[in-house]
Amino acid sequence: MASIASLPVELINAIAVDLEANNLLALRLTCKALNLRAWDSHLNAIYQTRTIYFVPASLHNLLKISRHPSEVNRRVHRVLISYTIPYEFRFIYQLPKAVSRLGFTSEHDRLALELGDFLNSGEDTNLLALAFSNLPNLRSIVLEQISTSGGQACARSFSRSELNLLFPSLGLKPGTSVPKGLDRITVTHVGTQWRGICTYARYDLGSGIWTKIMAAVAAAGLTSVTTIRYEVDIDEDEDEDEPGVWLKWFSRLSPQCLSSAQALFANLKVLSLTLNPGLEYIYSCANGAEVSRDICKFSHWLGVIGRRLESLRLGIVNGASPLALALPILPSLRSATIRSFNLETEDLKNFLGHCKRNLVELEIGDWETDSDEEDWFSLLQFIRREVTGLRKFAMDCRYLITQKATHCLLLTRFLVNGDWALGTTRCEVNVEIERPQPPWFTKYTVTKQIKRELEAHNDPDSFWSSVTGGGRQLAEHIVVSS
């Protein structure tokens, strides 16, 4: 029977993909043969994705990796920037007594006290820029996705190597185990339930993290990045104005910054952003004119950096009213997910006209528009006729088809999976009937063949009546019956 040491290197690498760095170290320690065969996989597990915290130890460590004579900097392909501040005051309350006796508490207090000055000094951005400038194969910058929907603040646990880096007094060097109890310690993201760093120094990392990263990218002249992701899902009940990319940032960009951004992001293929218009707009729709100006600046920025963009995901933090957005020309786009924006059908047709040869997927969520049934019908006809490569079209909305004193008829979802030119491709339409008295809601789904429906109906009234299963007549019948 063959042993694992006799397996081809390709198979060992395939096995190693599913192992953590500590397990790979244990594998390498079993024998000389596996030490050599698993060496490359072990280094990739350690360096391909680096998690970064905006604290001195983490940023200095990234800089050290970028300058290491062994050239491990060439293995770094992805940087995951955490939204967590590890030196959080509540962290120490959960420590077992055995760990507290290691001097952890005093070290924690000292590091937390020093952190505010470090973040406000700008040294964090300088360190990040110096590291970026010597990571030639860096392809992806991801800000750790944040979610507090449902009132649950997100949290993360620290690995052995992270604890050793962030809290040296614990002595958790490679090959050692994390003390019992410490492996279950978690801290919440700054900016969700905790707005500062302990009680020592308040610093809004959330509102500045995007600015710091983009400044570091520009200072480093980093042109290798193909993916940028920064998505948040903050519950609208949270008193939160920090996460997401602030729209104000785009209005502050000078023409020179825009020009350099075009060169910096010439290779960008994937962009996923959650925009934040600010608390005043979220809670009272104040500063509407200023926000409209900011969203126009964002659209211009997106057009400048998005000539080679293939995948786009855009959204707005929960609780904010949808913003009017005119999408720019993105000729290489293959997949687009747009949520919580006001998109006029004519603007959308213009946008689709420029990417129609490449677009495969289009999802529009929480769509609000002033367009009428004729405009919507025209849009669907345009897609069938012009966007011939589209294989998935999903539209989530609350579009009012009929409004009377006794009831309202709403279209809530329109989904097409497949080739619109084929007679077998179906569309799924979700419809809702609302009434001012019980029963309040009636929901139903209609399935039709999209090609047949668009060819059979020349006017929007007959089309929408058919794809909603005779919605108007059905609504009248339900109201009379109830």
C-alpha positions as CSV (number, residue, x, y, z in Angstrom):
1,M,0.0,0.0,0.0
2,A,1.4,3.4,-1.1
3,S,2.2,5.9,1.7
4,I,1.4,9.6,1.4
5,A,5.1,10.4,1.1
6,S,5.2,8.4,-2.2
7,L,2.4,10.3,-3.8
8,P,3.1,12.7,-6.7
9,V,3.7,16.3,-5.7
10,E,0.6,17.3,-7.6
11,L,-1.6,15.1,-5.3
12,I,0.1,16.3,-2.2
13,N,-0.5,19.9,-3.3
14,A,-4.2,19.0,-3.9
15,I,-4.5,17.6,-0.4
16,A,-2.6,20.6,1.1
17,V,-5.1,23.1,-0.3
18,D,-7.6,21.9,2.3
19,L,-5.2,22.1,5.2
20,E,-4.5,25.0,7.5
21,A,-0.9,26.4,8.0
22,N,-0.5,24.6,11.4
23,N,-1.6,21.3,9.9
24,L,0.8,21.7,7.0
25,L,3.6,22.3,9.5
26,A,2.7,19.1,11.3
27,L,2.7,17.3,8.0
28,R,6.1,18.6,7.1
29,L,7.5,17.5,10.5
30,T,6.6,13.8,9.9
31,C,9.5,13.0,7.7
32,K,12.2,14.5,5.4
33,A,10.3,13.5,2.2
34,L,7.1,15.2,3.2
35,N,9.1,18.2,4.5
36,L,10.3,18.8,1.0
37,R,7.1,17.9,-0.8
38,A,4.8,20.0,1.3
39,W,7.2,22.9,1.6
40,D,5.7,25.0,-1.3
41,S,2.1,24.3,-0.2
42,H,3.0,25.4,3.3
43,L,4.4,28.7,2.2
44,N,1.4,29.4,0.0
45,A,-0.9,28.6,2.9
46,I,0.9,31.2,5.0
47,Y,1.5,33.9,2.4
48,Q,-1.0,33.8,-0.5
49,T,-3.7,35.5,1.6
50,R,-2.5,37.9,4.4
51,T,-5.0,39.3,6.9
52,I,-4.1,42.8,8.0
53,Y,-5.2,44.8,11.0
54,F,-4.7,48.5,11.3
55,V,-2.3,48.2,14.2
56,P,1.5,48.6,14.3
57,A,2.4,45.0,14.7
58,S,0.3,43.8,11.7
59,L,1.3,46.6,9.3
60,H,5.0,46.3,10.2
61,N,4.8,42.5,9.7
62,L,3.4,43.0,6.2
63,L,6.2,45.4,5.4
64,K,8.7,42.8,6.7
65,I,7.2,40.2,4.4
66,S,7.4,42.5,1.4
67,R,11.1,43.1,2.0
68,H,12.1,39.6,3.1
69,P,15.2,38.3,1.2
70,S,13.6,34.9,0.6
71,E,11.1,36.6,-1.8
72,V,8.0,35.3,0.0
73,N,6.6,38.7,-1.1
74,R,6.0,37.2,-4.5
75,R,3.6,34.7,-3.0
76,V,1.2,37.3,-1.6
77,H,-1.8,37.4,-4.0
78,R,-4.5,38.6,-1.7
79,V,-4.7,41.1,1.2
80,L,-7.7,40.8,3.5
81,I,-8.0,44.0,5.5
82,S,-9.9,43.4,8.8
83,Y,-12.4,45.8,10.2
84,T,-11.5,44.5,13.7
85,I,-9.5,46.4,16.2
86,P,-7.9,43.6,18.2
87,Y,-7.1,45.7,21.2
88,E,-10.6,46.0,22.5
89,F,-11.4,46.5,26.1
90,R,-14.1,43.8,26.4
91,F,-11.6,41.3,25.0
92,I,-9.8,40.9,28.3
93,Y,-12.9,40.3,30.4
94,Q,-13.3,36.9,28.8
95,L,-9.7,35.6,29.5
96,P,-9.2,32.6,31.6
97,K,-7.1,33.3,34.8
98,A,-4.2,31.1,33.5
99,V,-3.8,33.4,30.5
100,S,-4.3,36.6,32.6
101,R,-1.3,35.6,34.7
102,L,0.9,35.7,31.6
103,G,1.0,39.5,31.7
104,F,-1.5,39.8,28.9
105,T,-3.7,42.4,30.5
106,S,-0.9,45.0,31.0
107,E,0.4,44.4,27.5
108,H,-3.2,44.8,26.1
109,D,-3.6,48.1,28.0
110,R,-0.3,49.5,26.7
111,L,-1.0,48.6,23.1
112,A,-4.5,50.0,23.2
113,L,-3.2,53.3,24.7
114,E,-0.7,53.7,21.9
115,L,-3.0,52.9,19.1
116,G,-5.0,56.1,18.8
117,D,-1.9,58.2,18.2
118,F,-0.6,55.7,15.7
119,L,-3.8,55.8,13.6
120,N,-4.1,59.5,13.7
121,S,-0.5,60.1,12.8
122,G,-0.9,58.7,9.2
123,E,1.9,56.2,9.8
124,D,-0.5,53.3,9.1
125,T,-1.1,54.6,5.5
126,N,2.7,55.0,5.0
127,L,3.5,51.5,6.2
128,L,0.7,50.1,4.0
129,A,2.0,52.0,0.9
130,L,5.6,50.8,1.5
131,A,4.4,47.2,1.7
132,F,2.2,47.5,-1.3
133,S,5.1,48.9,-3.4
134,N,7.0,45.6,-3.0
135,L,4.2,43.0,-3.5
136,P,4.5,42.5,-7.2
137,N,1.8,39.7,-7.5
138,L,-0.8,41.3,-5.3
139,R,-4.1,40.9,-7.2
140,S,-6.9,41.3,-4.7
141,I,-7.7,43.8,-1.9
142,V,-10.7,42.8,0.2
143,L,-12.1,44.6,3.2
144,E,-13.5,42.0,5.5
145,Q,-17.2,41.8,4.8
146,I,-19.3,43.2,7.7
147,S,-22.8,42.1,8.6
148,T,-25.0,43.0,11.6
149,S,-28.3,42.3,10.0
150,G,-30.8,41.0,12.5
151,G,-29.1,42.8,15.4
152,Q,-26.3,40.3,15.6
153,A,-22.9,42.0,15.7
154,C,-20.3,40.0,13.8
155,A,-17.2,38.8,15.5
156,R,-14.0,36.9,14.6
157,S,-11.6,34.7,16.4
158,F,-7.8,35.0,16.2
159,S,-5.5,32.2,15.0
160,R,-2.4,31.1,16.8
161,S,-0.1,33.1,14.5
162,E,-2.3,36.2,14.8
163,L,-2.3,36.0,18.6
164,N,1.5,35.6,18.6
165,L,1.9,38.6,16.4
166,L,-0.6,40.9,18.2
167,F,0.2,39.8,21.8
168,P,3.9,38.6,21.9
169,S,3.8,38.1,25.7
170,L,1.7,35.0,25.2
171,G,4.6,33.3,23.5
172,L,2.5,31.4,20.9
173,K,5.3,30.5,18.5
174,P,4.9,28.0,15.7
175,G,4.3,24.5,17.0
176,T,2.7,25.7,20.3
177,S,-1.0,25.4,21.1
178,V,-3.4,28.2,21.9
179,P,-4.2,28.1,25.7
180,K,-7.6,26.6,26.5
181,G,-10.2,29.4,26.6
182,L,-8.2,31.8,24.4
183,D,-9.2,29.9,21.3
184,R,-12.7,30.9,21.9
185,I,-12.0,34.6,22.4
186,T,-13.7,36.9,19.9
187,V,-13.9,40.6,19.4
188,T,-16.6,42.6,17.5
189,H,-15.8,44.8,14.6
190,V,-15.1,48.4,15.4
191,G,-17.8,50.6,14.0
192,T,-20.7,48.1,14.7
193,Q,-21.1,48.0,18.4
194,W,-17.9,49.7,19.4
195,R,-17.1,53.1,18.1
196,G,-13.6,53.6,19.5
197,I,-10.5,51.9,20.7
198,C,-11.3,50.9,24.3
199,T,-11.8,53.9,26.5
200,Y,-8.4,55.4,25.6
201,A,-8.7,57.0,22.2
202,R,-11.6,57.4,19.9
203,Y,-10.8,56.9,16.3
204,D,-13.4,56.4,13.5
205,L,-11.5,53.7,11.5
206,G,-14.7,52.8,9.6
207,S,-15.1,56.2,7.9
208,G,-11.4,56.4,7.0
209,I,-10.4,52.9,6.1
210,W,-11.3,53.2,2.4
211,T,-9.4,56.6,2.2
212,K,-6.3,55.1,3.8
213,I,-6.3,52.1,1.5
214,M,-6.8,54.2,-1.7
215,A,-4.1,56.6,-0.5
216,A,-1.7,53.7,0.0
217,V,-2.5,52.2,-3.4
218,A,-1.8,55.6,-5.0
219,A,1.4,56.2,-3.1
220,A,2.7,52.7,-4.0
221,G,1.8,53.1,-7.7
222,L,0.1,49.7,-7.4
223,T,-1.2,48.6,-10.8
224,S,-1.5,44.8,-10.4
225,V,-4.8,44.7,-8.6
226,T,-7.6,43.0,-10.4
227,T,-10.2,42.7,-7.5
228,I,-11.4,45.2,-4.9
229,R,-14.2,44.2,-2.5
230,Y,-15.8,46.3,0.3
231,E,-19.3,45.1,1.1
232,V,-21.2,45.8,4.4
233,D,-24.7,44.8,5.5
234,I,-25.4,47.0,8.6
235,D,-28.9,46.6,10.1
236,E,-30.9,49.8,9.6
237,D,-31.6,49.9,13.3
238,E,-27.9,50.2,14.1
239,D,-26.8,53.8,15.0
240,E,-24.1,53.5,12.4
241,D,-22.5,56.0,10.0
242,E,-19.0,54.5,9.5
243,P,-18.9,51.4,7.3
244,G,-19.0,51.5,3.5
245,V,-17.4,53.9,1.1
246,W,-18.5,57.4,1.9
247,L,-19.8,59.2,-1.2
248,K,-18.1,62.4,-0.1
249,W,-14.8,60.7,-1.0
250,F,-15.5,60.8,-4.7
251,S,-16.3,64.6,-4.6
252,R,-12.9,65.3,-3.1
253,L,-11.0,63.7,-6.0
254,S,-9.1,66.2,-8.1
255,P,-8.7,65.8,-11.9
256,Q,-5.1,64.6,-11.3
257,C,-6.4,61.9,-8.9
258,L,-8.9,60.7,-11.5
259,S,-6.2,60.6,-14.1
260,S,-3.9,58.6,-11.9
261,A,-6.8,56.3,-10.9
262,Q,-7.3,55.4,-14.6
263,A,-3.7,54.1,-14.7
264,L,-3.7,52.5,-11.3
265,F,-6.8,50.4,-12.0
266,A,-6.1,49.6,-15.6
267,N,-6.2,45.9,-14.8
268,L,-9.3,46.0,-12.4
269,K,-11.7,43.2,-13.4
270,V,-13.9,42.8,-10.2
271,L,-15.4,45.7,-8.1
272,S,-17.8,45.2,-5.3
273,L,-18.7,48.3,-3.2
274,T,-21.3,49.4,-0.6
275,L,-21.8,53.1,-0.7
276,N,-22.7,55.3,2.3
277,P,-24.4,58.6,1.7
278,G,-24.0,59.7,5.4
279,L,-26.3,59.7,8.5
280,E,-28.1,62.9,7.6
281,Y,-29.3,61.4,4.4
282,I,-30.0,57.9,5.8
283,Y,-32.3,59.2,8.6
284,S,-33.9,62.3,7.2
285,C,-32.9,62.5,3.5
286,A,-31.1,65.8,4.3
287,N,-28.3,67.1,2.1
288,G,-30.1,65.6,-0.9
289,A,-28.5,68.0,-3.4
290,E,-25.0,67.3,-2.0
291,V,-25.6,63.5,-2.1
292,S,-26.8,63.8,-5.8
293,R,-23.6,65.7,-6.6
294,D,-21.6,63.0,-4.8
295,I,-23.3,60.1,-6.7
296,C,-22.6,61.9,-10.0
297,K,-18.9,62.1,-9.0
298,F,-19.0,58.4,-8.2
299,S,-20.5,57.5,-11.5
300,H,-17.7,59.5,-13.3
301,W,-15.0,57.7,-11.2
302,L,-16.6,54.4,-12.0
303,G,-16.5,55.2,-15.7
304,V,-12.8,56.3,-15.5
305,I,-11.6,53.1,-13.7
306,G,-14.0,50.6,-15.2
307,R,-13.1,50.2,-18.9
308,R,-11.9,46.6,-18.3
309,L,-14.3,45.8,-15.5
310,E,-16.0,42.4,-15.9
311,S,-17.9,42.0,-12.6
312,L,-19.7,44.8,-10.7
313,R,-21.6,44.7,-7.5
314,L,-23.0,48.0,-6.1
315,G,-25.2,48.6,-3.1
316,I,-26.1,51.2,-0.4
317,V,-26.0,50.7,3.3
318,N,-29.3,49.5,4.8
319,G,-31.7,52.2,5.8
320,A,-30.7,54.7,3.1
321,S,-33.3,55.7,0.5
322,P,-32.4,54.5,-3.0
323,L,-30.2,57.0,-4.9
324,A,-30.7,58.1,-8.5
325,L,-27.7,56.7,-10.5
326,A,-26.8,57.0,-14.2
327,L,-24.5,54.0,-14.8
328,P,-21.4,54.9,-16.9
329,I,-20.0,53.1,-20.0
330,L,-18.5,49.8,-18.9
331,P,-17.9,48.0,-22.3
332,S,-16.3,44.8,-20.9
333,L,-18.9,44.0,-18.2
334,R,-20.1,40.4,-18.0
335,S,-21.9,40.4,-14.6
336,A,-23.7,43.3,-12.8
337,T,-25.6,43.3,-9.5
338,I,-27.1,46.7,-8.7
339,R,-29.1,47.2,-5.5
340,S,-31.0,50.1,-3.9
341,F,-30.7,52.6,-6.8
342,N,-33.2,54.6,-8.8
343,L,-32.5,53.5,-12.4
344,E,-34.5,55.0,-15.2
345,T,-35.3,52.5,-18.0
346,E,-33.8,54.8,-20.8
347,D,-30.6,55.2,-18.8
348,L,-30.5,51.5,-18.2
349,K,-30.9,50.8,-22.0
350,N,-28.1,53.2,-22.7
351,F,-25.9,51.4,-20.2
352,L,-26.8,47.9,-21.6
353,G,-26.2,49.1,-25.1
354,H,-22.5,49.5,-24.4
355,C,-21.9,46.1,-22.7
356,K,-24.5,44.1,-24.7
357,R,-21.8,41.9,-26.4
358,N,-20.4,40.7,-23.1
359,L,-23.1,40.8,-20.5
360,V,-24.2,37.4,-19.2
361,E,-25.8,38.3,-15.8
362,L,-27.8,41.3,-14.7
363,E,-29.5,41.5,-11.3
364,I,-31.3,44.6,-10.1
365,G,-32.5,44.7,-6.5
366,D,-34.7,47.1,-4.5
367,W,-35.3,49.0,-7.7
368,E,-37.3,52.2,-7.6
369,T,-38.2,54.1,-10.8
370,D,-40.7,56.5,-12.2
371,S,-40.9,54.6,-15.4
372,D,-44.3,53.3,-16.4
373,E,-45.5,50.0,-17.9
374,E,-44.7,51.0,-21.4
375,D,-41.1,51.8,-20.4
376,W,-40.7,48.5,-18.7
377,F,-42.1,46.6,-21.7
378,S,-39.7,48.6,-24.0
379,L,-36.8,47.6,-21.8
380,L,-37.6,43.9,-22.0
381,Q,-38.0,44.1,-25.7
382,F,-34.6,45.8,-25.9
383,I,-33.0,43.1,-23.9
384,R,-34.4,40.3,-26.0
385,R,-33.4,42.1,-29.2
386,E,-30.0,43.6,-28.3
387,V,-28.5,41.9,-25.2
388,T,-28.4,38.5,-26.9
389,G,-25.8,36.9,-24.6
390,L,-27.8,37.5,-21.4
391,R,-28.5,34.3,-19.5
392,K,-29.8,35.6,-16.2
393,F,-32.0,38.6,-15.6
394,A,-33.4,39.2,-12.1
395,M,-35.3,42.3,-11.0
396,D,-36.5,42.7,-7.4
397,C,-38.8,45.7,-7.0
398,R,-42.2,46.9,-5.8
399,Y,-43.6,48.2,-9.0
400,L,-47.1,49.4,-8.9
401,I,-49.2,48.1,-11.8
402,T,-52.7,49.1,-10.5
403,Q,-53.8,51.3,-7.6
404,K,-57.4,51.6,-6.5
405,A,-59.2,52.4,-3.3
406,T,-59.9,48.7,-2.7
407,H,-56.5,47.3,-3.6
408,C,-53.1,47.6,-5.1
409,L,-51.5,45.3,-7.6
410,L,-47.6,45.1,-7.4
411,L,-44.9,43.3,-9.3
412,T,-42.3,42.2,-6.9
413,R,-39.9,40.0,-8.9
414,F,-39.2,39.3,-12.5
415,L,-36.7,36.5,-13.2
416,V,-35.4,35.0,-16.5
417,N,-32.8,32.2,-16.5
418,G,-31.6,31.1,-20.0
419,D,-31.4,32.3,-23.6
420,W,-34.2,34.7,-24.4
421,A,-34.2,33.6,-28.0
422,L,-35.2,30.0,-27.1
423,G,-38.9,29.1,-26.8
424,T,-38.2,26.9,-23.8
425,T,-36.8,29.7,-21.6
426,R,-39.3,30.8,-19.0
427,C,-39.8,33.9,-16.9
428,E,-41.0,33.8,-13.3
429,V,-43.1,36.7,-12.2
430,N,-44.0,37.3,-8.5
431,V,-47.1,39.4,-7.9
432,E,-48.6,40.8,-4.8
433,I,-52.1,42.1,-4.1
434,E,-52.4,44.5,-1.2
435,R,-55.7,45.6,0.5
436,P,-56.5,48.1,3.2
437,Q,-58.3,45.5,5.3
438,P,-57.9,41.7,6.0
439,P,-56.8,39.7,4.3
440,W,-54.0,42.2,3.8
441,F,-51.9,40.4,1.2
442,T,-52.3,37.8,-1.5
443,K,-49.1,36.6,-3.2
444,Y,-48.8,34.3,-6.2
445,T,-46.3,33.4,-8.9
446,V,-46.8,33.1,-12.7
447,T,-44.5,31.2,-15.0
448,K,-44.5,32.1,-18.8
449,Q,-42.3,31.5,-21.8
450,I,-40.5,34.9,-22.2
451,K,-40.0,34.7,-26.0
452,R,-43.6,33.8,-26.7
453,E,-44.9,36.5,-24.5
454,L,-42.8,39.3,-26.0
455,E,-43.6,38.1,-29.6
456,A,-47.3,37.7,-28.9
457,H,-48.0,41.1,-27.4
458,N,-47.4,44.4,-29.1
459,D,-48.7,46.6,-26.3
460,P,-47.6,46.8,-22.6
461,D,-51.2,46.4,-21.3
462,S,-51.7,42.9,-22.8
463,F,-48.2,41.8,-22.0
464,W,-48.4,42.7,-18.3
465,S,-51.9,41.3,-18.0
466,S,-50.6,38.0,-19.5
467,V,-47.4,37.6,-17.5
468,T,-49.1,38.5,-14.2
469,G,-51.8,35.8,-14.9
470,G,-54.5,38.4,-15.5
471,G,-53.5,40.2,-12.4
472,R,-55.9,43.1,-12.7
473,Q,-59.0,40.9,-13.2
474,L,-57.7,38.4,-10.5
475,A,-57.3,41.3,-8.0
476,E,-60.8,42.5,-8.7
477,H,-62.2,39.0,-8.3
478,I,-60.3,38.5,-5.0
479,V,-61.5,41.8,-3.6
480,V,-65.1,41.1,-4.5
481,S,-64.9,37.6,-3.1
482,S,-63.4,38.7,0.2
